[in-house]
Amino acid sequence: MSTPDALSDDAPSDDVLSGLAPAKINLLLHVGAVQADGYHPLVSLAAFADIGDRVTVRRAQALSLEVEGPFAAGLEAEGDNLIIKALLALGEAAGIGAPPVAVTLDKRLPIAAGLGGGSADAGAALRLTARLLGLDVPEDELERLALAAGADGPMCLRSRPAWASGVGEALEDEPRLPTLHGVLLNPGLPSPTGAVYRAYDAAPAAGAGRPPSPDDWSVASVIDWLSAQRNDLEAPALSVTPGISDALAAMRAAPDCRLTRMSGSGATVFGLFDDRAAAIEAAFALDRPGWWSRPVVLGAPDIEPRSVI
């Protein structure tokens, strides 16, 4: 990896770049018993939504982070939520120290929601900072650095449909997955990942097996195939945060909902629909005080960095 002077005349002329940190949806999540190293083997098929947090980076004298947006107050006081860790890893790899950028995180996704928000934020910050400072960082190196945000960091950096295995770090793109129309629904309750896994360990599920792929990758057939799969963290999450059951029941009752499942460790649930119109209608119907609902397109959203004037 070459390491140009981040402030040299050869660096890109952009002073500010912005990009989407899309929500990650676990369409299925099969989890095995905890290993000796404390990690759980898993198999997941994930897609990414056309909504998420917004990350903006601008040239500055020193590395900094500001958090704003509707869910900013939910972050801890130190607030690095993995972005600073990832950028320090980038600076160390590039030999420039802490990257001289000011990062603004517009936190639009609920906190502790099972949507990979923190890892997606870190991935977006990595990609944007490398582009802004003209760092010649290969994609596979960016993915390695994204591990600073956790096992799902590389997947969230890619932000395209993929299978994950191992402890989430072994990735295989799944280009056959069709575009899916859905609704995300969060009941306004956090679902702490650590607590959910501890509840899971009390009664481990069937294991981290990968199911045979569907013979037909049409939308209808994929939804039918997904219906036969599971999220092994759903039951333990319900034991930790019983209010998730209300969101699941509401989504199941939504008109024309074909599949309802919790994403990741919760508390967000998703529903799949045949088309965009049905998803939008359901999202409006699910709009209740204290709840968060959004119609989404699931697939590989546009994460290309954009210049900000």
Secondary structure, 3 states (H helix, E strand, C coil): CECCCCCCCCCCCCCEEEEEEEEEEEEEEEECCCCCCCCCCEEEEEEEEEEEEEEEEEECCCCEEEEECCCHHHCCCCCCCCHHHHHHHHHHHHCCCCCCEEEEEECCCCCCCCCCHHHHHHHHHHHHHHHHCCCECCHHHHHHHHHHHCCCHHHHHHCCCEEEECCCCEEEECCCCCCEEEEEEECCCCCCHHHHHHHHHHCCCCCCCCCCCCCCCCHHHHHHHHHCCCECCHHHHHHHCCCHHHHHHHHHHCCCCCEEEECCCCCCEEEEECCHHHHHHHHHHCCCCCCEEEEEEEECCCCCCEECC
